[in-house]
Amino acid sequence: MQLTDIDHKICQKVDYNSSKNLKIPDVYLSCLLRDLENIQIEKNFIYGRVSDFLSLIKNDVIDILKSAKGYSYAGNVFLKIDDLDSPLGLTLDEIKNMPIDISCGKRSQRDIMIWNSENFYKDYSKKIDDIIASGIPGWHFQDYETIKNAFNGGYDIHGGARELLYPHHEFIAEISKVKNKNVPLYRKRRWIHVGLLNINSEKMSNSTGNTISISTVLKKCSPNALKIFFLSKNYKKDINFTSHDLDKATEIDKIIGNVFLECENMEHQQNVNLEQQFLKKFLRFLNDDYDTESSITLILEIIEKYQNPKWIKRMVEILGLRYY
């Protein structure tokens, strides 16, 4: 799990005259760890900060500047994008209609910033060391360094919100070719893009203040209910966060929880073959592009017809729900 602890928005919040405010990333990291614990997410992540890779990022920026693939303008450094090869199969015509980051000094607006100057108006010398003396890496480049240094270039899934369709993955592919001419850095297995989380049909975003925190939601529902809320949706589609849907998830949570409580000491039909058939059907749903909607429906059908907690025990475990 990559933690963005270097970012312009963080820098804007920091009061460099107060040592307390220099710990802003640590404060938010503590909140993240608390929220993961409260929603009962297993602690099986390896955490890495962008700052952990900063010296490596600078070295790669210098290498690109020294090559013909990079150039600098007013301290910002850009990677030149020539013949863009989309790992997602986007055609050049489709790419032409994709949004781009507008930035003064780009030779082509399709070029991508890999180093963001601390002070755009400063009179930078032509020395490369002076250019990267201050500033932060572009966020596309941050992911590249994680893939390169944490995964040695190989990984199974590259995910993110659907707004990453372009140019994030294309940049990863392009920079991989630049840095590894003989062997592509990325060995893409699968790209997964999830829908956006919205409130009142607008993207949930800290920058607009349009957010609801996990800690606030958990005052109204259980961790299981929050998970069921998302598991009951198609991950590819945008999700509108509503109290109505959260209440429905809470009802489902109660139904599943009650079958474990009420049937704990009851005798149940023992049919190993039927139990295995249900589990196989459940796994087929998950294997079919992570169809958790149908998985939840199957669990409710089994409860309604058989009231046998043993037959759904493994299913709820796989979905990360905890009832015992």
C-alpha angles and dihedrals in degrees: 000000000000116000117205103219094153114065139127091243090056091048090053090056096048119099102204090197090064119064088199092065092052086072094065094118090050091052092054092043089056089051091050093051091047092050093048090052092047093052089046098243111165115249096239098124128113106219123214130176125214087234088062088067099038097109090047091049091052091051091053092047089053091050091051092047090052090052127067091253097075139051139175133228121183090338095310114117123212134193111224113236112206118156100010114210111199113212087201092058096250112163123230089251091054091047091052088062094048120104118260136201108253112218132165114245099029112139087209124015088226090065113104128228114238098171125035116206118233091221116023092190096054116114099244119197120228091254111115093217089057092052095056096036089099134018138059135270119262110257094242087059092051092064091047092057091050091051091047101043105026099038100026088237097300126102139148104221132028108189142171143126120315089254086075091068087104139051102351100073092038089055092050089052093045097047089046090058092047094051097037109036096172102036121031111238096218118065097190117205101166138350114211123191122188128201122256123264109237138188115204088352092302124112114264103243137162091215091064096036088239097135144114115204124229090237090056093049092049089060087067103035144018125263088250092055092051091051092047089052090062096035089057090061133073105255093217094060129075113261122217109210108225135164089231094060091043089053090052089052089050090054091051089049090054092049092052093042093049094054089059093046100042098040099041095109099026126110112248136197109272109216112146093181093053091046091053091047091055092048092049090050090049092051091048089058091052091046089053096080093303096298097187092158091068090041092059091046091052091052091052091048092053091048093049094048104034110014087212114145091187091067094055099035095095092043096057089045091056090049090052095247118144123207104147 
